[in-house]
Amino acid sequence: MQLTTYPKLNLPERFYQLVGQYLASHAAAETSPNGTLLTLNFRDPDYSVEDGGYHPVEIGLTRQDGNWQLSYVTDFALCGGPFPELVKELDICFSEHRLYNSFFGCCAITQAVELITTYLENFVEYDKANVYQVEITTH
């Protein structure tokens, strides 16, 4: 099984490689290969309001014609006080071809190419630095 590239943007190859590696490791360990949705959760166990850290990230994939396709990449941040909660700070919705950012709202995905590319390249570097604990769930 393979990850299909997103046709509307030229996303960093390193991002596809990273997701592909997690898919391959999950496929090797998977006991029920019939799921059509896959969620990759990346969590920094030390992330907190007081100490900062790396934002939690969730990547959603859908299976179509035997291959996986990107559905979304969502970056969460702790916001608000005195009882902060996780909210979407950046949501790249590939299935709807839109991007949401908490600072400027929504726009077409093709209007945020530099932001998306920079974000994904940084995300790959954070993962390479082993800052995340990763959980993969099939639905």
Residue pairs with C-beta under 8 A, 6 or more apart in sequence:
1 23
1 27
1 63
1 66
1 67
1 68
2 20
2 67
2 68
3 16
3 19
3 20
3 23
3 61
3 67
3 68
3 69
3 70
4 64
4 67
4 68
4 69
4 70
5 11
5 16
6 69
6 70
6 94
8 97
8 109
8 110
9 109
9 110
9 113
9 116
11 116
11 117
11 120
12 117
12 120
12 121
12 124
14 121
14 124
15 120
15 121
15 123
15 124
18 124
18 127
19 40
19 59
19 61
19 70
22 40
22 134
22 136
23 38
23 61
23 68
26 38
26 136
26 138
27 33
30 138
32 138
35 63
35 138
35 139
36 62
36 63
36 139
37 60
37 61
37 62
37 63
37 71
37 138
37 139
38 60
38 61
38 62
38 63
38 68
38 136
38 137
38 138
38 139
39 58
39 59
39 60
39 61
39 136
39 137
39 139
40 58
40 59
40 60
40 61
40 134
40 135
40 136
41 56
41 57
41 58
41 134
41 135
41 136
41 137
42 56
42 57
42 58
42 59
42 123
42 127
42 132
42 133
42 134
43 56
43 132
43 133
43 134
43 135
44 53
44 54
44 55
44 56
44 131
44 132
44 133
45 133
46 53
47 53
47 54
47 55
47 56
47 78
48 78
49 78
49 81
49 84
53 131
54 126
54 131
54 132
55 75
55 76
55 77
55 89
56 75
56 76
56 86
57 73
57 74
57 75
57 76
57 123
57 132
58 72
58 73
58 74
58 76
59 70
59 72
59 73
59 74
60 70
60 71
60 72
60 73
60 74
61 68
61 69
61 70
61 71
62 68
62 69
62 71
62 95
63 69
69 94
70 94
71 93
71 94
71 95
72 91
72 92
72 93
72 94
72 95
73 90
73 91
73 92
73 94
73 120
73 123
74 88
74 90
74 91
74 92
75 88
75 89
75 90
75 91
75 119
76 86
76 87
76 88
76 89
77 86
77 87
77 89
77 102
78 84
78 85
78 86
78 87
79 85
79 86
79 87
79 89
79 102
80 87
87 102
88 100
88 102
89 101
89 102
90 99
90 100
90 101
90 102
90 119
91 99
91 100
91 101
92 99
92 109
92 116
92 119
93 99
93 100
93 109
94 109
97 108
97 109
97 110
98 106
98 107
98 108
98 109
99 106
99 107
99 108
99 109
99 111
99 112
99 115
99 116
100 106
101 107
101 112
101 115
109 116
126 132
127 134
